[in-house]
């Protein structure tokens, strides 16, 4: 069963949806190079929170990804667009899955 990483944040004022989406898309090639990365999907809720969902093979790889991405220009660019005080992150291991 896979591991789910949920990262949630609000954008800085005047950051367009397109700019945010483009910035997240720019991180995907770097993410694909990380061990255990499965996939990523970006959402936006009715309260203007961005919710980025990552699937990993293990909890360890999910946590390690933050260290490995820290020096990547793609992540630095994304961080310039978000209100850092709104960021939350959870890593969840699945306990059940329907087939």
Secondary structure, DSSP 8 states (H G I E B T S, - for coil): --EEEEEEEEB-TT--HHHHHHHHHHHHHHHHTSTTEEEEEEEE-TTSEEEEEEEES-HHHHHHHHHHHTT-HHHHHHHHHB-GGG-EEEEEE-S----
